[in-house]
Amino acid sequence: IKNFLVNDYNLSILDDKSFNANNYDAVIVSKSVTDVSSIFDHKYHKTMFLSNAAAKNAGFSSGFGFSSGWYVTITKIDKITDNFSLGNLRVYLKQDNLDYLSGCYPVNSKNLVSNSFSSKSFLLIADKDALLLDGDCTKRNKKIFERNLFFGLTESDNWNENSKLLFKKYVSWLVESEDFDKDGLNDAMEIFYGT
């Protein structure tokens, strides 16, 4: 996945669990990480979860798992999915693992890409002020202050052009800065952290 980032962003790959998230514009949590609670507070940092276990533990869903396939379903047209049509979309060159979140999701989140029954989320975004789960589905009150997202198409060696475009658009949405001086321009963010 880092190969899709190095041409457009300054990228630091850190293997240890000791870092200051304030030194980075965004944090990408790899598939091998299962929980970030003792590493950094994702609620205050732009974070992309490639790990469904870490996303679930961070309050993105009540369940998680993986299935096998090469198709997903675009369920919502949004800034990230605006190049696609609603319905089935092939994302892998051959059948492979699709990591998903399931159950209930945060308040004010968007399940953009799921399975055909919309019961599994492969791509979920939570913008500022979304309310994450705090232990169970009845307590969705953990407010985030920066954009967070889950990206479950983690088999990048098997990506086709659709999944490459989705990944690039997800990264762009995550790091897009705000127009604080109201001049109509957003400054590009440049530094990533990947575990």
N, C-alpha and C positions, 0 to 999 in steps of 0.2 A: 504493500500500500504506500510505503514511503516514496516509491518511484513516481507515484502520481502527484506528489507534493513538492518534490525537490526543485522542480523547474519554476514553480510559482511562489514558493514560500521559503523562508529560512527555517530549517528544521533541526531540532535537537532531539536525538534519541537517547533516552535515559533508562537504564535498566534497574537502577536502585529505587527505593521507595522514599528517598530523602531528597526533596526539592521544594523550592518556594514557587508555588503556582503564580504568585504575583509577578514573577519574572517573565511570564509567557502570556501571549495574547489569547491562546487557546490550548486546551489539553485534549489529546486523543488517548483514550483508554483502550489498550489492546485487548484482544480476545482472551489472553491468558490471565488477565486480572479479574478477580471475582468480587472484590469489594474495595472501594476507594475511601471509605469513611476514616481510616487511620492515616491516609496519605494526603488528602487535600479536601476542601469543602467545595464540591462541584457547584453548589447553589450560587456561589459568588464568582464563578469562572466559566467562560464559554467552554463547553465540554461536549465532545463526541464520544459516545460509548460504542465501541465495536464488540464489547462483551455483553451478552444478554444477561448473564448472572450479575455483573456489576451494575447494569442499568436497573435490573429488578431490585437489587439491594439498595440502590440510590433512590427508589420510590417511583420508578417509571411504570411498574406493573405489579400485579399480584402473582404472576407466573411467568415462566419462560421455558424454552426448549428449542429443538431444531427439527426440521423436516428435510426431505430430500426432493429436489426438483430442479427445474430450470426456468420456471415461470412464476411470476408474482402478479398481483392485481393492483392496478392504480385505482385507488378508491376516492381520491380527492384531487382536483386540479388546484394547485397552489403555485406560488412563485417557483418552487423547486421542481414541480412536476408539470409545469406549463408547456413543455415541449412534447408531452405524451398525451395519449387519449385515455379516457377511462376504460378499464378492462384489462385483459391479460397482456403481459409484457414479458418477453423472454429476456433474462438477465445473465444467463450462463451459457457458455459454449457447449457444455455437456452437463448432465445431471450432477448436482453437488449439494452440499449442506446449505440450508437457508436457516439462519438463526432468527428466532422470533421472541417477542413478548406476548403475553396472553392475559386474559382475565380483565381486570379493570385498569384504567389508565388515569393519568393526572387530569385535573380540571384545567380547561383551556389548552389542552394538547391536541395535536392533529395526527391521526393515523393516516398517513398518505399512501402507504403501500402495504397490502396485506395479502392473505390468501383469498380464494374466491368466496369464502363465507364471512370474511371480515372479522374472524375470531382471533386471528394471529396478526401481529404487527411486525413487519420487517423493517419499516422506516417510520419512526415516530419523532415528531418535533415538539418541543415545549419552549415557548418564548418566555421572555421576562414576565414575571407575575403569575406564571402557571403554578398550580398547587399540586405538589407531588404527594404520593401515598406516604403516610407516616405509620407504617406497620400493617395496616389492612385497608380494605376498600372503603370502610365507613369513615376513615380519618384521612381525608385528602386536604391537608392544611399546611404542608411544608412548602413555603413560598420560595421560588427561585428568583434570583436577581440578574442572571445572565442567561443567554440562550443555551439550551442543552438539547441533545438529540441522540437517538439510537439509530445505528446503521447496521442491519443484520446480514447484508450481502458481503460476507467477510472472506470468501474464497476468491481473492483478487487475481490469482493465476488463471482463473476460469471466467473472468469478466468478459462480456461482449461490449459493444459500443454503448448499449443502453445503460448498463451498470456503471460504466466509466463516466458517462454523462451525469447520472444520478449522484455519484460520489462527488464529482467536481462541483455540482450545484449545491450539495449538502455542505461541503466545506465552505463554499462562497457565502451561503446563507449564515453559517456559523460565525465567520470572522468579519462579516460586513459591519463596518463601523457606522455610527450614527452621525448625522449631520448637525453637530452641536452649534456651529456658527451660522446655520441656516443659509449657506451659500449654494446649496443644491449639489454639493459634492461629498462623497464619503471617502475617507482615506482608507487605503488598503492596509490590512494588518499583515505583518510579515513573519512572526515567529510562532512556531508550533512546538508543542512538547508531545512526544509519543512514548508510551511506556512499553 
